[in-house]
Amino acid sequence: MSNPVVLIAEKLSPATVEALGPDFEIRSVDGTDRPALLEAVADADALLVRSATKVDAEVLGAANRLKVVARAGVGLDNVDVKTATSAGVMVVNAPTSNIVSVAELTIGQMLAVLRNIAAASASVAAGEWKRSAYQGVELFEKTVGIIGLGRIGALVAQRLAPFGVELIGYDPYITAARAQQLGVQTVSLEELLERADVITIHMPKTPETIGMIAAPQLAAMKETAIIVNAARGGLIDEADLAEALNTGSIAGAAIDVYTSEPPTESPLRTAKNIVLTPHLGGSTDDAQEKAGVSVARSVRLALAGELVPDAVNVAGGVIDPYVRPGIPLTEKLGQLFAGLADGPVTSLDVEVRGELVDYDVSSLKLAALKGLFTNIVSETVSYVNAPLLAEQRGVEVRLITETESAEYRNLITLRGALADGRQLSVSGTLTGTKQIEKLVGINGYDVEVPIAEHHIVMLYADRPGIVAVYGREFGESGINIAGMQIARREAGGQALSVLTVDSPVPAEVIERVREAIDADAMVEVDITE
């Protein structure tokens, strides 16, 4: 029997090939040469890429034996994960390979702006000697605001501490204990913007965070403040930032990521007092080697049929086929739990009931944590780093199994405590021959709603006419309700409505509907595939 074929579509470090070992036939192709890639992938068992090779439906359709696509890096913008999942192809990446590089670049960007390093270098190179023109500012004893205290934000905080700065941070999902451990005082976003001399962003890119720093937030900053973004393009409104810099509303900025890359049309290219770098966050020899070695190990595991911790779409390997459909369901329940929590979680019980408990369901605990953190942290969440994220954020996690399931053949419930004292639970199951993922419970209210991309959950006093009110409000805002279910424990008590909508709902519409029906709680939850 011939060895499995591993196709390398971009230049990777020699250590990557060494980590693959002698058990594979290694082939190479230029991933940017489309016809060559489509021909070469036809009989490949594994495909290794970086950022230049586009692994879309056409490539996946041309692959007859492909079992795993490995991205030697953090992002997955060039890989169609959804199509790969449908085709049964595992997708892996290296979620922690570049976090130190990004943190170090962030510190470098701060110093470059504060000390005018780029402009001064260009001046000397041009034959000038204008020392007074480039007088800078010390970082010592300044207040640094970190927006997002995930793994990279935490590394930035650790590296800033020796500079003798005051650290403040905004992260709606971090516990006070974790922030204290990092030496960061947690504040509201508004307070951070007002107080900080230097601001750095380390948030995930979600519908809620896109444009989170725009004209109103920039106007709230000090005129002497600078802002750094080495996280995700689009978190800062580029036009508003350029305006703030050109009018002197803020003192400076450093940007490594852009709404569109390369940023040929970005107004930032001509803005004053700005340092621009071409998405260099993970561009170090060290990060690239770590990424290559990491995905090579994952490929070995995948082709050996073993559990792959860094898989982003399926856990793979030794998981029993009966358990496997529960993994994406549990991930989505984790996302629902996080969306409904809307704040730090202190404990999480993953309860599995029914026939599933006859098998090893430990992967469902990992899936729940992966879903919980997917839209909370800036880095890619995998089965290997999800438990670490829980530990860092002080989340106590338990897996509980029970053979009895009263209404469903199998039932998965996530039940936990929030930092503000609230208790929260969400339950789901798989139904029918097509194994449809359904949400069947929220905080003891019985529902049965197919899990979709966009849901709105409302809690309000049960009374006549409420459905007509929110139906009208959403209709006038152009929001189509695709499905709806109402649950209540008793007439005249509290009612819980779960809506499925076709598109994201603007925050101002959510607030208007909440006021119109006098809801006790109302939240939109978006599910990421």
Secondary structure, DSSP 8 states (H G I E B T S, - for coil): ----EEEE-S---HHHHHHH-TTSEEEE--TT-HHHHHHHGGG-SEEEE-SSS-B-HHHHHH-SS--EEEESSS--TTB-HHHHHHTT-EEE--TTTTHHHHHHHHHHHHHHHHTTHHHHHHHHHTT---GGGG-----TT-EEEEE--SHHHHHHHHHHGGGT-EEEEE-TT--HHHHHHHT-EE--HHHHHHH-SEEEE-----TTTTT-BSHHHHHHS-TT-EEEE-S-TTSB-HHHHHHHHHTTSSSEEEES--SSSS-TT-GGGG-SSEEE-SS-TT-SHHHHHHHHHHHHHHHHHHHTT---TTBSS---TTS-TTTTTHHHHHHHHHHHHHHHH-S-EEEEEEEEEEGGGGS--HHHHHHHHHHHHHTTSSS---TTTHHHHHHHTT-EEEEEEES--SSSSEEEEEEEEETTS-EEEEEEEEETTTTEEEEEEETTEEEEEE--SEEEEEEEE--TTHHHHHHHHHHHTT--EEEEEEEESSTTSEEEEEEEESS---HHHHHHHHHHHT-SEEEEEE---
